[in-house]
Amino acid sequence: MPTTQFQRKVFAFLTVLVTVHAYVFYSLYVINGNTLMNVTGETSVLQAIRAQGGVYMFGKMLPIWAIVLVEFIFAFGLECMMGSPCSFKLACRVFNPQESHPMIFESAVICATVGLMCPAMSFLAAWFYYPYYQGFSFITLLANWLKLVCFNFPFAHFTQLFFIQPFVRTVFKFLLRMTGH
């Protein structure tokens, strides 16, 4: 797929753009939606978020767009520095890209990326969403991190393998065709 450094950055940008929106939706609606509605007494998640003045991050309430922006910046940086390069190397340790079926090799890269990015982003999220109003405890941080990994890993693996990466690859191929590459 991506062959040049620029193409790798575009591919990472598209992947992170779709993934961050999926995770914010998953976190707010699927994992925390009922809690948000119960705490505020609202009948929809968006109304509950508005009623509480935003989403809790960094010890204060922030609008959803700020949550998406913060997570995008960290996820894109992490994907470019660690996710893409390391996942490709890990996949190459098990499969030879020239001899393996492309679908098998791409699946190995996706699985390696999820295996690296999910714990890393969950660790960052444990810091971002830590309940600082209760004081700080390293044990609580680690427990929150483990909880997030347990919630996020199955979602990450399933969505990246079957939805996000096939969609991003289709969009990327379309963009390559449009630019004549």
C-alpha positions as CSV (number, residue, x, y, z in Angstrom):
1,M,0.0,0.0,0.0
2,P,1.9,3.2,1.1
3,T,5.4,3.2,-0.3
4,T,6.8,6.6,0.3
5,Q,7.2,8.4,3.6
6,F,4.5,11.0,2.6
7,Q,2.1,8.2,1.6
8,R,2.7,6.5,5.0
9,K,1.8,9.8,6.8
10,V,-1.4,10.2,4.7
11,F,-2.3,6.6,5.5
12,A,-1.7,7.1,9.2
13,F,-3.6,10.4,9.1
14,L,-6.7,8.7,7.5
15,T,-6.5,5.7,9.9
16,V,-6.2,7.9,13.0
17,L,-8.9,10.3,11.8
18,V,-11.4,7.4,11.5
19,T,-10.2,5.6,14.6
20,V,-10.3,8.5,17.0
21,H,-13.9,9.3,16.0
22,A,-14.9,5.6,16.4
23,Y,-13.3,5.5,19.9
24,V,-14.8,8.7,21.1
25,F,-18.2,7.4,20.0
26,Y,-17.5,4.0,21.6
27,S,-16.3,5.5,24.9
28,L,-19.1,8.0,25.3
29,Y,-22.0,6.1,23.9
30,V,-21.3,2.4,24.4
31,I,-19.2,2.3,27.6
32,N,-20.3,5.4,29.4
33,G,-23.6,6.4,27.8
34,N,-26.0,5.0,30.4
35,T,-23.9,6.3,33.3
36,L,-23.9,9.8,31.7
37,M,-27.7,9.7,31.2
38,N,-28.3,8.4,34.7
39,V,-26.1,11.0,36.4
40,T,-27.7,13.9,34.5
41,G,-31.2,12.6,34.2
42,E,-31.2,13.3,30.4
43,T,-32.6,10.9,27.8
44,S,-29.8,11.1,25.3
45,V,-26.0,11.0,25.6
46,L,-25.5,14.3,23.8
47,Q,-28.0,16.0,26.1
48,A,-26.2,14.4,29.1
49,I,-22.8,15.7,27.9
50,R,-24.3,19.2,27.3
51,A,-26.0,19.1,30.8
52,Q,-22.7,18.3,32.5
53,G,-20.8,21.0,30.6
54,G,-18.7,18.7,28.4
55,V,-16.6,15.6,28.8
56,Y,-14.3,15.2,31.8
57,M,-10.6,15.3,30.6
58,F,-7.5,16.6,32.3
59,G,-9.5,17.4,35.5
60,K,-12.0,19.7,33.8
61,M,-15.0,19.5,31.4
62,L,-14.1,20.0,27.8
63,P,-16.3,20.0,24.6
64,I,-16.3,16.9,22.5
65,W,-14.3,18.6,19.7
66,A,-11.5,19.2,22.2
67,I,-11.5,15.6,23.2
68,V,-11.3,14.4,19.6
69,L,-8.5,16.9,18.9
70,V,-6.4,15.9,21.9
71,E,-6.8,12.2,21.2
72,F,-6.1,12.7,17.4
73,I,-2.8,14.6,18.1
74,F,-1.6,11.9,20.5
75,A,-2.8,9.0,18.4
76,F,-1.3,10.4,15.2
77,G,2.1,11.0,16.9
78,L,2.1,7.6,18.5
79,E,1.1,5.9,15.2
80,C,3.9,7.6,13.2
81,M,6.6,7.1,15.8
82,M,5.7,3.6,17.1
83,G,2.6,2.0,15.6
84,S,3.3,1.8,11.9
85,P,7.1,1.2,12.0
86,C,7.0,-1.4,14.8
87,S,4.0,-3.3,13.6
88,F,5.5,-3.7,10.2
89,K,8.7,-5.1,11.7
90,L,6.8,-7.4,14.0
91,A,4.7,-8.7,11.1
92,C,7.9,-9.3,9.1
93,R,9.4,-11.4,12.0
94,V,6.5,-13.9,11.4
95,F,5.7,-13.5,7.7
96,N,7.8,-12.6,4.7
97,P,5.9,-9.9,2.8
98,Q,7.2,-11.1,-0.6
99,E,6.2,-14.7,0.0
100,S,3.0,-14.4,2.1
101,H,-0.5,-13.8,0.7
102,P,-1.1,-10.0,0.9
103,M,-4.3,-10.4,3.0
104,I,-2.4,-12.6,5.6
105,F,0.5,-10.1,5.8
106,E,-1.9,-7.1,6.1
107,S,-3.9,-8.9,8.8
108,A,-0.6,-9.5,10.7
109,V,0.3,-5.8,10.5
110,I,-3.2,-4.8,11.7
111,C,-3.0,-7.2,14.6
112,A,0.5,-6.0,15.6
113,T,-0.7,-2.4,15.3
114,V,-3.6,-3.1,17.6
115,G,-1.4,-5.0,20.0
116,L,0.9,-1.9,20.3
117,M,-1.5,1.0,20.0
118,C,-4.3,-0.2,22.2
119,P,-2.3,-0.5,25.4
120,A,-0.3,2.7,24.6
121,M,-3.4,4.8,23.9
122,S,-5.3,3.3,26.8
123,F,-2.4,4.3,29.0
124,L,-2.6,7.8,27.8
125,A,-6.4,7.8,28.2
126,A,-5.9,6.6,31.8
127,W,-3.9,9.8,32.4
128,F,-6.3,12.0,30.3
129,Y,-9.5,10.8,32.1
130,Y,-8.1,10.1,35.5
131,P,-10.4,11.3,38.3
132,Y,-8.0,13.9,39.7
133,Y,-10.6,15.4,41.9
134,Q,-10.2,12.3,44.1
135,G,-6.4,12.8,44.5
136,F,-3.8,10.7,42.6
137,S,-2.9,7.1,43.2
138,F,-0.5,5.2,40.9
139,I,-2.4,2.0,41.7
140,T,-5.7,3.6,40.6
141,L,-4.0,4.8,37.4
142,L,-2.8,1.2,36.6
143,A,-6.3,-0.2,37.4
144,N,-7.9,2.3,35.1
145,W,-5.3,1.5,32.4
146,L,-6.0,-2.2,32.7
147,K,-9.8,-1.6,32.6
148,L,-9.4,0.5,29.5
149,V,-7.3,-2.1,27.7
150,C,-9.9,-4.7,28.6
151,F,-12.7,-2.5,27.1
152,N,-10.8,-1.2,24.1
153,F,-8.8,-4.3,22.9
154,P,-11.7,-6.4,21.6
155,F,-13.3,-3.3,20.0
156,A,-9.9,-2.2,18.5
157,H,-9.2,-5.6,17.1
158,F,-12.6,-6.2,15.6
159,T,-13.1,-2.7,14.1
160,Q,-9.5,-2.3,12.7
161,L,-9.6,-5.8,11.1
162,F,-13.0,-5.7,9.6
163,F,-14.1,-2.1,9.2
164,I,-11.6,0.7,9.7
165,Q,-8.6,-0.7,7.8
166,P,-10.6,-2.0,4.8
167,F,-12.3,1.5,4.6
168,V,-9.1,3.4,4.9
169,R,-7.4,1.2,2.3
170,T,-10.3,1.8,-0.1
171,V,-10.1,5.6,0.4
172,F,-6.3,5.5,0.1
173,K,-6.4,3.5,-3.2
174,F,-9.0,6.0,-4.4
175,L,-6.8,9.0,-3.5
176,L,-3.8,7.3,-5.2
177,R,-5.8,6.8,-8.4
178,M,-7.0,10.4,-8.3
179,T,-3.5,11.8,-8.0
180,G,-2.1,9.4,-10.6
181,H,0.2,7.3,-8.4
